[in-house]
Amino acid sequence: MDQNYDTVIVSKGGGILLKCSVAREALGCAFESPDGSNYNMLRDSAYQGGRIQQEELNSNDCAVKITDIKEFENGTWECSVTVKDSNDNFDIGVGHIEVELVK
């Protein structure tokens, strides 16, 4: 993964984009929030009434857009990206993004 531990600072109620990038095409991708909620980022996925949405960037990115960020989403988000390696085997890369809420 290109990103290991990025920190994103956001105001409570604000919006952010969390992104993990990999060297190969991302075949699947998911985020886990600090409270343990899992969000599978299939194309056009949306959760919590559209507050959490899959974001289409490019084929090597796994991204989620969050609007009206909540207190319980402060902390470490983990992204898991599934790729195929040079031997055509599936591999999962894991990255972490620290979300820091400021009042």
BALOBA-1460 file (C-alpha; in Angstrom, 3 decimals):
// residues 103
<rec num="1" residu="m" x="0.000" y="0.000" z="0.000"/>
<rec num="2" residu="d" x="1.195" y="3.481" z="-0.740"/>
<rec num="3" residu="q" x="-0.341" y="4.845" z="2.414"/>
<rec num="4" residu="n" x="0.451" y="3.352" z="5.746"/>
<rec num="5" residu="y" x="-0.596" y="5.792" z="8.421"/>
<rec num="6" residu="d" x="-2.065" y="9.009" z="7.093"/>
<rec num="7" residu="t" x="-3.815" y="11.416" z="9.412"/>
<rec num="8" residu="v" x="-6.891" y="13.310" z="8.248"/>
<rec num="9" residu="i" x="-8.143" y="16.173" z="10.410"/>
<rec num="10" residu="v" x="-11.812" y="17.083" z="10.137"/>
<rec num="11" residu="s" x="-14.310" y="19.160" z="12.072"/>
<rec num="12" residu="k" x="-17.195" y="17.283" z="13.683"/>
<rec num="13" residu="g" x="-20.067" y="17.364" z="11.175"/>
<rec num="14" residu="g" x="-17.639" y="17.954" z="8.292"/>
<rec num="15" residu="g" x="-16.902" y="15.774" z="5.294"/>
<rec num="16" residu="i" x="-13.804" y="13.776" z="4.337"/>
<rec num="17" residu="l" x="-12.509" y="11.423" z="1.689"/>
<rec num="18" residu="l" x="-10.480" y="8.427" z="2.869"/>
<rec num="19" residu="k" x="-8.361" y="6.721" z="0.220"/>
<rec num="20" residu="c" x="-6.006" y="3.760" z="0.079"/>
<rec num="21" residu="s" x="-3.979" y="3.199" z="-3.080"/>
<rec num="22" residu="v" x="-2.398" y="-0.021" z="-4.312"/>
<rec num="23" residu="a" x="0.079" y="-0.796" z="-7.095"/>
<rec num="24" residu="r" x="-2.336" y="-3.056" z="-8.989"/>
<rec num="25" residu="e" x="-5.998" y="-2.862" z="-9.908"/>
<rec num="26" residu="a" x="-8.200" y="-3.008" z="-6.815"/>
<rec num="27" residu="l" x="-10.637" y="-5.906" z="-7.289"/>
<rec num="28" residu="g" x="-12.398" y="-5.423" z="-3.993"/>
<rec num="29" residu="c" x="-12.234" y="-3.022" z="-1.131"/>
<rec num="30" residu="a" x="-13.673" y="-2.486" z="2.319"/>
<rec num="31" residu="f" x="-13.290" y="-0.065" z="5.216"/>
<rec num="32" residu="e" x="-13.642" y="-0.763" z="8.916"/>
<rec num="33" residu="s" x="-14.491" y="2.209" z="11.116"/>
<rec num="34" residu="p" x="-13.058" y="2.772" z="14.623"/>
<rec num="35" residu="d" x="-16.269" y="1.380" z="16.161"/>
<rec num="36" residu="g" x="-15.897" y="-1.887" z="14.217"/>
<rec num="37" residu="s" x="-18.493" y="-1.224" z="11.486"/>
<rec num="38" residu="n" x="-17.631" y="-2.759" z="8.108"/>
<rec num="39" residu="y" x="-18.359" y="-0.997" z="4.842"/>
<rec num="40" residu="n" x="-17.942" y="-3.023" z="1.654"/>
<rec num="41" residu="m" x="-17.075" y="-0.532" z="-1.086"/>
<rec num="42" residu="l" x="-18.803" y="-2.015" z="-4.110"/>
<rec num="43" residu="r" x="-19.564" y="0.379" z="-6.961"/>
<rec num="44" residu="d" x="-22.246" y="2.883" z="-5.903"/>
<rec num="45" residu="s" x="-22.376" y="1.520" z="-2.331"/>
<rec num="46" residu="a" x="-23.969" y="3.844" z="0.203"/>
<rec num="47" residu="y" x="-24.557" y="3.402" z="3.923"/>
<rec num="48" residu="q" x="-26.411" y="5.285" z="6.641"/>
<rec num="49" residu="g" x="-28.757" y="7.036" z="4.246"/>
<rec num="50" residu="g" x="-25.953" y="8.032" z="1.869"/>
<rec num="51" residu="r" x="-23.765" y="9.636" z="4.559"/>
<rec num="52" residu="i" x="-21.060" y="7.054" z="3.805"/>
<rec num="53" residu="q" x="-20.492" y="6.377" z="0.090"/>
<rec num="54" residu="q" x="-18.107" y="4.526" z="-2.155"/>
<rec num="55" residu="e" x="-16.096" y="7.041" z="-4.176"/>
<rec num="56" residu="e" x="-14.996" y="6.139" z="-7.713"/>
<rec num="57" residu="l" x="-11.468" y="7.471" z="-8.283"/>
<rec num="58" residu="n" x="-9.283" y="5.169" z="-10.359"/>
<rec num="59" residu="s" x="-8.786" y="1.418" z="-10.587"/>
<rec num="60" residu="n" x="-5.911" y="1.429" z="-8.074"/>
<rec num="61" residu="d" x="-7.802" y="3.276" z="-5.352"/>
<rec num="62" residu="c" x="-10.166" y="2.234" z="-2.616"/>
<rec num="63" residu="a" x="-12.022" y="5.301" z="-1.371"/>
<rec num="64" residu="v" x="-14.935" y="6.291" z="0.832"/>
<rec num="65" residu="k" x="-16.579" y="9.689" z="1.174"/>
<rec num="66" residu="i" x="-18.094" y="10.518" z="4.558"/>
<rec num="67" residu="t" x="-20.321" y="13.520" z="5.158"/>
<rec num="68" residu="d" x="-21.522" y="14.826" z="8.513"/>
<rec num="69" residu="i" x="-18.801" y="12.870" z="10.341"/>
<rec num="70" residu="k" x="-19.742" y="11.671" z="13.819"/>
<rec num="71" residu="e" x="-17.791" y="11.534" z="17.092"/>
<rec num="72" residu="f" x="-17.656" y="7.708" z="17.056"/>
<rec num="73" residu="e" x="-15.868" y="7.813" z="13.678"/>
<rec num="74" residu="n" x="-12.853" y="9.502" z="15.276"/>
<rec num="75" residu="g" x="-9.853" y="7.148" z="15.360"/>
<rec num="76" residu="t" x="-8.209" y="4.559" z="13.133"/>
<rec num="77" residu="w" x="-9.966" y="3.413" z="9.957"/>
<rec num="78" residu="e" x="-8.652" y="0.281" z="8.282"/>
<rec num="79" residu="c" x="-8.939" y="-0.382" z="4.576"/>
<rec num="80" residu="s" x="-8.549" y="-3.804" z="2.987"/>
<rec num="81" residu="v" x="-7.928" y="-3.959" z="-0.747"/>
<rec num="82" residu="t" x="-8.032" y="-7.216" z="-2.723"/>
<rec num="83" residu="v" x="-5.672" y="-7.495" z="-5.718"/>
<rec num="84" residu="k" x="-4.212" y="-10.263" z="-7.863"/>
<rec num="85" residu="d" x="-0.447" y="-10.701" z="-7.608"/>
<rec num="86" residu="s" x="1.892" y="-11.508" z="-10.512"/>
<rec num="87" residu="n" x="1.102" y="-15.243" z="-10.103"/>
<rec num="88" residu="d" x="-2.639" y="-14.589" z="-10.407"/>
<rec num="89" residu="n" x="-3.195" y="-15.284" z="-6.713"/>
<rec num="90" residu="f" x="-5.476" y="-13.089" z="-4.658"/>
<rec num="91" residu="d" x="-3.753" y="-10.904" z="-2.099"/>
<rec num="92" residu="i" x="-5.173" y="-8.457" z="0.414"/>
<rec num="93" residu="g" x="-3.357" y="-5.269" z="1.323"/>
<rec num="94" residu="v" x="-4.254" y="-3.447" z="4.516"/>
<rec num="95" residu="g" x="-3.785" y="0.234" z="5.252"/>
<rec num="96" residu="h" x="-4.699" y="2.545" z="8.104"/>
<rec num="97" residu="i" x="-5.913" y="6.127" z="8.155"/>
<rec num="98" residu="e" x="-6.164" y="8.098" z="11.381"/>
<rec num="99" residu="v" x="-9.195" y="10.368" z="11.500"/>
<rec num="100" residu="e" x="-8.881" y="13.179" z="14.033"/>
<rec num="101" residu="l" x="-12.009" y="15.131" z="14.890"/>
<rec num="102" residu="v" x="-11.583" y="18.701" z="16.075"/>
<rec num="103" residu="k" x="-14.333" y="20.678" z="17.734"/>
